[in-house]
Amino acid sequence: MSRRAPLAVLVSRPHERTHVTLEELAAECDVTLGLLHRLVRVGVLEPAARYPIAMRAHLVRRVRVVARLRDDLGVNLDGAALALELLDRIDALEAELARLRTR
């Protein structure tokens, strides 16, 4: 049986970008590996283009939001995905509003 390399994700910390394993991400976010794999499958987490199973820097926040929605409010993964889309849209609209206010 061939030994596969651990899956890695890209995590942003102040002044550094580093790769961590999914196991490390799961520990940092206090979630299971199974949840991380399901989040990739349903599209909540998107692999970065350069690394087959690498993630964009904002994934820690996204994983924590999903975990909180699921654990505290009983929201399923599809509902969490919708909530994240709406949060992303709010962030974009707030950034646009801030840009327009500085004109």
MDTraj code that builds the backbone (N, CA, C; nanometers):
import mdtraj as md
import numpy as np

residues = "MET SER ARG ARG ALA PRO LEU ALA VAL LEU VAL SER ARG PRO HIS GLU ARG THR HIS VAL THR LEU GLU GLU LEU ALA ALA GLU CYS ASP VAL THR LEU GLY LEU LEU HIS ARG LEU VAL ARG VAL GLY VAL LEU GLU PRO ALA ALA ARG TYR PRO ILE ALA MET ARG ALA HIS LEU VAL ARG ARG VAL ARG VAL VAL ALA ARG LEU ARG ASP ASP LEU GLY VAL ASN LEU ASP GLY ALA ALA LEU ALA LEU GLU LEU LEU ASP ARG ILE ASP ALA LEU GLU ALA GLU LEU ALA ARG LEU ARG THR ARG".split()
xyz = np.array([
    [0.0845, -0.1176, 0.0000],
    [0.0000, 0.0000, 0.0000],
    [0.0887, 0.1235, 0.0000],
    [0.0621, 0.2171, -0.0889],
    [0.1433, 0.3385, -0.0958],
    [0.1001, 0.4362, 0.0124],
    [0.1962, 0.5060, 0.0661],
    [0.1683, 0.6055, 0.1698],
    [0.1438, 0.7394, 0.1021],
    [0.0285, 0.7993, 0.1296],
    [-0.0055, 0.9277, 0.0693],
    [0.0408, 1.0398, 0.1598],
    [0.0829, 1.1483, 0.0967],
    [0.1256, 1.2665, 0.1721],
    [0.0044, 1.3280, 0.2404],
    [0.0245, 1.3875, 0.3585],
    [-0.0886, 1.4521, 0.4249],
    [-0.1417, 1.5681, 0.3417],
    [-0.2709, 1.5867, 0.3454],
    [-0.3307, 1.6997, 0.2756],
    [-0.2885, 1.8274, 0.3455],
    [-0.2651, 1.9330, 0.2684],
    [-0.2203, 2.0600, 0.3255],
    [-0.3156, 2.1709, 0.2874],
    [-0.3215, 2.2708, 0.3711],
    [-0.4033, 2.3883, 0.3450],
    [-0.3189, 2.5117, 0.3666],
    [-0.3591, 2.6209, 0.3038],
    [-0.2888, 2.7482, 0.3149],
    [-0.3605, 2.8331, 0.4182],
    [-0.2874, 2.8754, 0.5197],
    [-0.3452, 2.9543, 0.6280],
    [-0.2683, 3.0838, 0.6398],
    [-0.3394, 3.1929, 0.6579],
    [-0.2758, 3.3232, 0.6721],
    [-0.2679, 3.3606, 0.8189],
    [-0.1508, 3.3976, 0.8617],
    [-0.1300, 3.4511, 0.9954],
    [-0.0638, 3.5858, 0.9761],
    [-0.0710, 3.6745, 1.0749],
    [-0.0091, 3.8062, 1.0553],
    [0.1347, 3.7944, 1.0065],
    [0.1639, 3.8578, 0.8958],
    [0.2974, 3.8670, 0.8373],
    [0.3545, 3.7333, 0.7912],
    [0.2724, 3.6298, 0.7746],
    [0.3251, 3.5047, 0.7214],
    [0.2149, 3.4258, 0.6521],
    [0.2549, 3.3472, 0.5563],
    [0.1650, 3.2526, 0.4910],
    [0.2324, 3.1178, 0.5028],
    [0.1609, 3.0207, 0.5475],
    [0.2205, 2.8901, 0.5700],
    [0.1211, 2.7803, 0.5342],
    [0.1722, 2.6626, 0.5098],
    [0.0869, 2.5479, 0.4831],
    [0.0759, 2.4654, 0.6101],
    [-0.0423, 2.4189, 0.6378],
    [-0.0653, 2.3299, 0.7505],
    [-0.1440, 2.2105, 0.6990],
    [-0.1368, 2.1014, 0.7705],
    [-0.2142, 1.9843, 0.7306],
    [-0.3601, 2.0048, 0.7680],
    [-0.4456, 1.9252, 0.7067],
    [-0.5863, 1.9316, 0.7438],
    [-0.6043, 1.8966, 0.8909],
    [-0.5194, 1.8068, 0.9408],
    [-0.5257, 1.7712, 1.0822],
    [-0.4995, 1.8941, 1.1699],
    [-0.3999, 1.9746, 1.1315],
    [-0.3692, 2.0960, 1.2077],
    [-0.4839, 2.1967, 1.1983],
    [-0.5420, 2.2093, 1.0797],
    [-0.6553, 2.3003, 1.0631],
    [-0.7729, 2.2545, 1.1481],
    [-0.7993, 2.1241, 1.1466],
    [-0.9090, 2.0705, 1.2273],
    [-0.8866, 2.1010, 1.3748],
    [-0.7631, 2.0842, 1.4203],
    [-0.7323, 2.1130, 1.5606],
    [-0.7471, 2.2621, 1.5899],
    [-0.6995, 2.3473, 1.4982],
    [-0.7077, 2.4923, 1.5183],
    [-0.8523, 2.5402, 1.5241],
    [-0.9384, 2.4770, 1.4450],
    [-1.0793, 2.5178, 1.4394],
    [-1.1683, 2.4326, 1.5296],
    [-1.1109, 2.3309, 1.5940],
    [-1.1844, 2.2400, 1.6819],
    [-1.2990, 2.1712, 1.6078],
    [-1.2662, 2.1163, 1.4883],
    [-1.3629, 2.0410, 1.4087],
    [-1.2978, 1.9101, 1.3657],
    [-1.3773, 1.8195, 1.3106],
    [-1.3244, 1.6912, 1.2655],
    [-1.2729, 1.7002, 1.1222],
    [-1.1865, 1.6054, 1.0870],
    [-1.1393, 1.5963, 0.9481],
    [-1.2562, 1.5676, 0.8542],
    [-1.3481, 1.4858, 0.9005],
    [-1.4650, 1.4547, 0.8191],
    [-1.5423, 1.5795, 0.7808],
    [-1.5570, 1.6715, 0.8756],
    [-1.6271, 1.7965, 0.8451],
    [-1.5510, 1.8756, 0.7395],
    [-1.4194, 1.8840, 0.7507],
    [-1.3408, 1.9584, 0.6510],
    [-1.3571, 1.8974, 0.5122],
    [-1.3544, 1.7645, 0.5037],
    [-1.3724, 1.6990, 0.3736],
    [-1.5129, 1.7263, 0.3183],
    [-1.6150, 1.7238, 0.4042],
    [-1.7514, 1.7544, 0.3582],
    [-1.7621, 1.8993, 0.3123],
    [-1.6935, 1.9909, 0.3810],
    [-1.6975, 2.1319, 0.3409],
    [-1.6356, 2.1518, 0.2031],
    [-1.5325, 2.0749, 0.1714],
    [-1.4736, 2.0812, 0.0371],
    [-1.5740, 2.0266, -0.0644],
    [-1.6357, 1.9130, -0.0324],
    [-1.7304, 1.8508, -0.1264],
    [-1.8506, 1.9391, -0.1563],
    [-1.9031, 2.0104, -0.0559],
    [-2.0222, 2.0936, -0.0809],
    [-1.9864, 2.2327, -0.1298],
    [-1.8570, 2.2630, -0.1398],
    [-1.8151, 2.3899, -0.1969],
    [-1.7989, 2.5039, -0.0985],
    [-1.8095, 2.4760, 0.0313],
    [-1.7883, 2.5810, 0.1311],
    [-1.6417, 2.6215, 0.1334],
    [-1.5533, 2.5255, 0.1194],
    [-1.4097, 2.5510, 0.1094],
    [-1.3657, 2.5138, -0.0306],
    [-1.2922, 2.6031, -0.0943],
    [-1.2473, 2.5793, -0.2313],
    [-1.0966, 2.5612, -0.2330],
    [-1.0476, 2.4540, -0.2959],
    [-0.9026, 2.4373, -0.3072],
    [-0.8412, 2.5519, -0.3869],
    [-0.7247, 2.5953, -0.3437],
    [-0.6513, 2.6980, -0.4180],
    [-0.5942, 2.6343, -0.5437],
    [-0.5754, 2.7128, -0.6472],
    [-0.5324, 2.6596, -0.7770],
    [-0.3935, 2.5971, -0.7726],
    [-0.3000, 2.6546, -0.6974],
    [-0.1621, 2.6056, -0.6996],
    [-0.1443, 2.4724, -0.6288],
    [-0.2273, 2.4425, -0.5336],
    [-0.2123, 2.3213, -0.4540],
    [-0.3410, 2.2408, -0.4648],
    [-0.3322, 2.1123, -0.4926],
    [-0.4526, 2.0339, -0.5146],
    [-0.5522, 2.0409, -0.3984],
    [-0.5040, 2.0359, -0.2764],
    [-0.5942, 2.0422, -0.1623],
    [-0.5511, 2.1572, -0.0712],
    [-0.5084, 2.2660, -0.1278],
    [-0.4727, 2.3839, -0.0477],
    [-0.5919, 2.4779, -0.0452],
    [-0.6005, 2.5564, 0.0572],
    [-0.7148, 2.6442, 0.0741],
    [-0.6713, 2.7897, 0.0746],
    [-0.7639, 2.8759, 0.0452],
    [-0.7366, 3.0190, 0.0536],
    [-0.7240, 3.0597, 0.2000],
    [-0.6623, 3.1740, 0.2218],
    [-0.6266, 3.2176, 0.3567],
    [-0.7465, 3.2384, 0.4488],
    [-0.8626, 3.2690, 0.3947],
    [-0.9780, 3.2980, 0.4795],
    [-1.0501, 3.1740, 0.5308],
    [-0.9959, 3.0541, 0.5043],
    [-1.0719, 2.9353, 0.5383],
    [-1.0902, 2.9129, 0.6861],
    [-0.9977, 2.9556, 0.7701],
    [-1.0139, 2.9322, 0.9137],
    [-1.1412, 3.0008, 0.9623],
    [-1.1620, 3.1245, 0.9200],
    [-1.2846, 3.1964, 0.9581],
    [-1.4076, 3.1225, 0.9075],
    [-1.4022, 3.0761, 0.7826],
    [-1.5172, 3.0076, 0.7240],
    [-1.5485, 2.8784, 0.7988],
    [-1.4449, 2.8020, 0.8319],
    [-1.4666, 2.6764, 0.9044],
    [-1.5284, 2.7052, 1.0410],
    [-1.4780, 2.8068, 1.1083],
    [-1.5326, 2.8406, 1.2404],
    [-1.6776, 2.8873, 1.2313],
    [-1.7111, 2.9629, 1.1272],
    [-1.8501, 3.0066, 1.1088],
    [-1.9396, 2.8857, 1.0857],
    [-1.8971, 2.7940, 0.9990],
    [-1.9766, 2.6739, 0.9718],
    [-1.9952, 2.5928, 1.0991],
    [-1.8871, 2.5738, 1.1738],
    [-1.8964, 2.4955, 1.2972],
    [-1.9936, 2.5602, 1.3955],
    [-1.9876, 2.6914, 1.4060],
    [-2.0778, 2.7603, 1.4988],
    [-2.2228, 2.7509, 1.4521],
    [-2.2465, 2.7709, 1.3233],
    [-2.3825, 2.7585, 1.2705],
    [-2.4371, 2.6176, 1.2942],
    [-2.3531, 2.5187, 1.2707],
    [-2.3948, 2.3796, 1.2863],
    [-2.4156, 2.3437, 1.4331],
    [-2.3167, 2.3742, 1.5160],
    [-2.3211, 2.3313, 1.6555],
    [-2.4176, 2.4130, 1.7405],
    [-2.4186, 2.5441, 1.7221],
    [-2.5007, 2.6309, 1.8072],
    [-2.6432, 2.6482, 1.7561],
    [-2.6601, 2.6463, 1.6239],
    [-2.7920, 2.6748, 1.5675],
    [-2.8551, 2.5566, 1.4944],
    [-2.7811, 2.4471, 1.4779],
    [-2.8355, 2.3301, 1.4104],
    [-2.8512, 2.3456, 1.2607],
    [-2.7766, 2.4381, 1.1997],
    [-2.7850, 2.4621, 1.0554],
    [-2.7096, 2.3506, 0.9822],
    [-2.7704, 2.2945, 0.8762],
    [-2.7007, 2.1916, 0.7985],
    [-2.5968, 2.2561, 0.7067],
    [-2.5162, 2.1735, 0.6393],
    [-2.4069, 2.2271, 0.5574],
    [-2.4567, 2.3112, 0.4409],
    [-2.5682, 2.2731, 0.3804],
    [-2.6224, 2.3555, 0.2713],
    [-2.6652, 2.4924, 0.3231],
    [-2.7266, 2.4957, 0.4399],
    [-2.7653, 2.6227, 0.5005],
    [-2.6442, 2.7064, 0.5372],
    [-2.5399, 2.6397, 0.5869],
    [-2.4163, 2.7108, 0.6210],
    [-2.3515, 2.7680, 0.4958],
    [-2.3549, 2.6920, 0.3862],
    [-2.2983, 2.7415, 0.2601],
    [-2.3724, 2.8670, 0.2144],
    [-2.5043, 2.8659, 0.2251],
    [-2.5835, 2.9836, 0.1891],
    [-2.5495, 3.1014, 0.2800],
    [-2.5380, 3.0763, 0.4098],
    [-2.5031, 3.1833, 0.5036],
    [-2.3673, 3.2429, 0.4691],
    [-2.2710, 3.1596, 0.4328],
    [-2.1386, 3.2102, 0.3958],
    [-2.1448, 3.2937, 0.2686],
    [-2.2247, 3.2501, 0.1713],
    [-2.2408, 3.3300, 0.0491],
    [-2.2968, 3.4677, 0.0823],
    [-2.3951, 3.4708, 0.1703],
    [-2.4552, 3.5990, 0.2090],
    [-2.3566, 3.6853, 0.2867],
    [-2.2780, 3.6245, 0.3754],
    [-2.1756, 3.6998, 0.4482],
    [-2.0708, 3.7562, 0.3525],
    [-2.0316, 3.6760, 0.2524],
    [-1.9367, 3.7250, 0.1518],
    [-1.9951, 3.8446, 0.0769],
    [-2.1226, 3.8360, 0.0431],
    [-2.1887, 3.9456, -0.0290],
    [-2.1958, 4.0711, 0.0580],
    [-2.2264, 4.0536, 0.1860],
    [-2.2290, 4.1677, 0.2785],
    [-2.0915, 4.2321, 0.2858],
    [-1.9860, 4.1491, 0.2981],
    [-1.8492, 4.2026, 0.3027],
    [-1.8180, 4.2842, 0.1774],
    [-1.8572, 4.2315, 0.0607],
    [-1.8307, 4.3017, -0.0653],
    [-1.9075, 4.4337, -0.0715],
    [-2.0314, 4.4321, -0.0287],
    [-2.1119, 4.5547, -0.0303],
    [-2.0582, 4.6584, 0.0678],
    [-2.0133, 4.6138, 0.1850],
    [-1.9554, 4.7075, 0.2816],
    [-1.8261, 4.7685, 0.2283],
    [-1.7450, 4.6880, 0.1605],
    [-1.6215, 4.7405, 0.1017],
    [-1.6533, 4.8426, -0.0072],
    [-1.7524, 4.8125, -0.0895],
    [-1.7931, 4.9057, -0.1951],
    [-1.8475, 5.0353, -0.1351],
    [-1.9263, 5.0239, -0.0311],
    [-1.9808, 5.1421, 0.0354],
    [-1.8686, 5.2275, 0.0946],
    [-1.7721, 5.1644, 0.1574],
    [-1.6586, 5.2385, 0.2138],
    [-1.5808, 5.3093, 0.1037],
    [-1.5626, 5.2413, -0.0100],
    [-1.4922, 5.3019, -0.1231],
    [-1.5681, 5.4236, -0.1750],
    [-1.6980, 5.4110, -0.1872],
    [-1.7798, 5.5220, -0.2367],
    [-1.7811, 5.6399, -0.1399],
    [-1.7747, 5.6121, -0.0127],
    [-1.7749, 5.7198, 0.0871],
    [-1.6452, 5.7995, 0.0871],
    [-1.5375, 5.7397, 0.0404],
    [-1.4086, 5.8102, 0.0399],
    [-1.3888, 5.8925, -0.0861],
    [-1.4805, 5.8913, -0.1762],
    [-1.4701, 5.9691, -0.3008],
    [-1.4863, 6.1145, -0.2752],
])
top = md.Topology()
chain = top.add_chain()
for i, resn in enumerate(residues, 1):
    res = top.add_residue(resn, chain, resSeq=i)
    for name in ("N", "CA", "C"):
        top.add_atom(name, md.element.get_by_symbol(name[0]), res)
traj = md.Trajectory(xyz[None], top)
